[in-house]
Amino acid sequence: MEKFIPYEKLSKKKKRALDAGRRTVWTISPVTRKSETPKAYNRKKAQKWTNDSSFCASFFVSIARRKDL
């Protein structure tokens, strides 16, 4: 059995390890979160639009059809 040492007298490394162990007990994150503002620019949403290959394919198909007519 380990000898009891008060928290104030623990070394910095031991305090950090003890604090880290206590923080992982949370089932949910205690950090406050905000919902996204719908008017704000979202980079991920913009990338999805540019990577959408269905638009390009339909554009080229429509051009090919015009040339055939």
C-alpha positions as a Markdown table, in Angstrom:
| # | Residue | x | y | z |
|---|---|---|---|---|
| 1 | Met | 0.0 | 0.0 | 0.0 |
| 2 | Glu | 1.3 | 3.4 | -1.0 |
| 3 | Lys | 1.9 | 6.1 | 1.6 |
| 4 | Phe | -0.6 | 9.0 | 1.5 |
| 5 | Ile | 1.0 | 12.2 | 0.3 |
| 6 | Pro | -1.1 | 15.4 | 0.4 |
| 7 | Tyr | -1.9 | 16.9 | -3.0 |
| 8 | Glu | 0.0 | 20.1 | -2.2 |
| 9 | Lys | 3.2 | 18.1 | -1.6 |
| 10 | Leu | 3.0 | 16.0 | -4.8 |
| 11 | Ser | 5.5 | 16.6 | -7.6 |
| 12 | Lys | 4.3 | 18.5 | -10.7 |
| 13 | Lys | 4.4 | 15.3 | -12.8 |
| 14 | Lys | 2.3 | 13.4 | -10.2 |
| 15 | Lys | -0.2 | 16.3 | -10.0 |
| 16 | Arg | -0.6 | 16.3 | -13.8 |
| 17 | Ala | -1.2 | 12.6 | -13.9 |
| 18 | Leu | -3.7 | 12.7 | -11.1 |
| 19 | Asp | -5.6 | 15.7 | -12.7 |
| 20 | Ala | -5.6 | 13.9 | -16.1 |
| 21 | Gly | -7.1 | 10.8 | -14.5 |
| 22 | Arg | -9.9 | 12.9 | -12.8 |
| 23 | Arg | -10.7 | 14.7 | -16.1 |
| 24 | Thr | -11.4 | 11.4 | -18.0 |
| 25 | Val | -14.2 | 10.5 | -15.7 |
| 26 | Trp | -16.6 | 12.8 | -17.4 |
| 27 | Thr | -19.3 | 11.1 | -19.6 |
| 28 | Ile | -19.9 | 14.3 | -21.5 |
| 29 | Ser | -17.5 | 17.1 | -22.3 |
| 30 | Pro | -18.0 | 20.0 | -19.8 |
| 31 | Val | -16.9 | 22.4 | -22.5 |
| 32 | Thr | -19.6 | 24.8 | -23.6 |
| 33 | Arg | -20.5 | 24.5 | -27.2 |
| 34 | Lys | -22.3 | 26.9 | -29.5 |
| 35 | Ser | -24.5 | 26.0 | -32.5 |
| 36 | Glu | -23.2 | 27.1 | -35.9 |
| 37 | Thr | -24.4 | 30.5 | -37.2 |
| 38 | Pro | -26.2 | 29.7 | -40.5 |
| 39 | Lys | -24.9 | 32.9 | -42.1 |
| 40 | Ala | -21.3 | 32.2 | -41.3 |
| 41 | Tyr | -19.0 | 30.9 | -44.1 |
| 42 | Asn | -18.3 | 27.2 | -43.8 |
| 43 | Arg | -15.2 | 25.9 | -45.7 |
| 44 | Lys | -16.3 | 22.3 | -45.6 |
| 45 | Lys | -19.7 | 23.1 | -47.2 |
| 46 | Ala | -17.9 | 25.0 | -49.9 |
| 47 | Gln | -15.6 | 22.1 | -50.7 |
| 48 | Lys | -18.5 | 19.7 | -51.0 |
| 49 | Trp | -20.0 | 22.0 | -53.6 |
| 50 | Thr | -16.8 | 22.2 | -55.7 |
| 51 | Asn | -16.2 | 18.4 | -55.4 |
| 52 | Asp | -19.7 | 17.6 | -56.7 |
| 53 | Ser | -19.0 | 15.7 | -59.9 |
| 54 | Ser | -22.7 | 15.3 | -60.8 |
| 55 | Phe | -22.9 | 18.9 | -61.9 |
| 56 | Cys | -19.9 | 18.7 | -64.2 |
| 57 | Ala | -21.1 | 15.4 | -65.7 |
| 58 | Ser | -24.6 | 16.8 | -66.4 |
| 59 | Phe | -23.1 | 20.0 | -67.9 |
| 60 | Phe | -20.9 | 18.1 | -70.4 |
| 61 | Val | -23.8 | 15.8 | -71.3 |
| 62 | Ser | -26.0 | 18.7 | -72.1 |
| 63 | Ile | -23.3 | 20.3 | -74.3 |
| 64 | Ala | -22.8 | 16.9 | -76.1 |
| 65 | Arg | -26.6 | 16.7 | -76.8 |
| 66 | Arg | -26.7 | 20.2 | -78.3 |
| 67 | Lys | -23.9 | 19.3 | -80.7 |
| 68 | Asp | -25.7 | 16.2 | -81.8 |
| 69 | Leu | -28.9 | 18.2 | -82.6 |
